[in-house]
């Protein structure tokens, strides 16, 4: 998946995938979504995913209403870490956030 957002090109085929996660709904549910977190070669984070009409990936439908869709969402490093904490095991992502994670 490729998308240009605010003059920056995001491409899942050239970025490194950190991990995948999704909502608690099931495919076919209007709230369902599935997404993966990526980091670009320049260190920018983004989510690439797909989902139902009531997910963050929903799109306006022809004739009114919404339908499922897919897309890319740029996220800050802080938001990427929060996403990882919710969806992944620490050993899967800690190398990307060593400057933000400390022992308790």
C-alpha positions in Angstrom: 0.0 0.0 0.0 1.3 3.5 -0.9 0.0 6.9 0.0 1.3 10.4 -0.1 0.3 12.5 3.0 1.3 16.1 3.4 4.1 15.7 0.9 5.5 12.5 2.4 5.4 9.1 0.7 4.5 6.1 2.9 5.0 2.7 1.4 4.4 -0.6 3.1 6.7 -2.4 0.6 9.8 -0.3 1.6 9.1 0.3 5.3 9.8 -2.1 8.1 6.8 -3.8 9.7 7.0 -3.7 13.5 3.8 -5.7 14.2 0.1 -6.1 13.6 -3.0 -5.7 15.7 -6.6 -4.9 15.4 -9.9 -4.2 17.1 -11.8 -6.7 19.2 -14.6 -7.0 16.6 -14.6 -9.7 13.9 -14.5 -9.3 10.1 -17.9 -8.4 8.9 -18.6 -6.3 12.0 -18.9 -2.6 11.2 -16.3 -1.7 13.9 -13.8 -4.3 12.8 -10.3 -3.2 11.8 -6.9 -4.7 11.2 -3.7 -2.7 11.1 0.1 -2.9 11.2 2.6 -0.5 12.5 5.6 0.4 10.2 8.7 2.5 10.4 10.2 4.2 7.4 13.9 4.2 6.5 13.9 7.9 7.7 12.4 6.9 11.1 8.7 8.0 10.6 6.0 5.8 12.0 2.7 5.0 10.3 -0.2 2.6 10.6 -1.5 0.8 7.5 -4.8 -1.0 7.8 -8.3 -1.8 6.7 -11.6 -1.9 8.4 -15.4 -1.7 8.4 -17.6 1.3 7.9 -17.5 2.4 11.6 -13.8 1.9 12.0 -11.1 4.6 11.5 -10.7 3.2 8.0 -14.4 3.8 7.0 -15.0 5.9 3.9 -17.9 7.8 2.5 -20.0 5.6 0.3 -21.5 6.5 -3.0 -25.1 7.6 -2.4 -24.5 8.3 1.3 -23.5 6.5 4.4 -20.1 4.9 4.9 -18.4 1.7 3.7 -15.3 -0.2 4.7 -11.9 1.0 3.4 -8.2 1.0 3.9 -5.5 3.6 4.3 -2.3 4.8 5.9 -2.3 7.0 9.1 1.0 8.7 10.1 1.6 8.6 13.9 4.1 10.3 16.2 6.7 8.2 18.0 4.8 8.6 21.2 1.6 7.4 19.6 3.5 4.5 18.0 4.8 3.4 21.4 1.3 3.6 22.9 0.0 1.5 20.0 2.7 -1.1 20.6 2.0 -1.3 24.3 -1.6 -2.1 23.5 -1.1 -4.6 20.7 2.4 -6.2 21.0 4.7 -8.0 23.4 7.6 -5.8 24.6 10.3 -7.9 23.0 8.7 -7.2 19.6 9.1 -3.4 19.8 11.4 -2.3 22.5 14.4 -1.8 20.1 12.5 1.1 18.4 11.8 2.9 21.6 14.9 2.4 23.8 15.1 6.2 24.4 11.5 6.2 25.7 11.4 3.0 27.8 13.1 2.8 31.3 13.1 0.3 34.1 10.6 0.9 36.9 
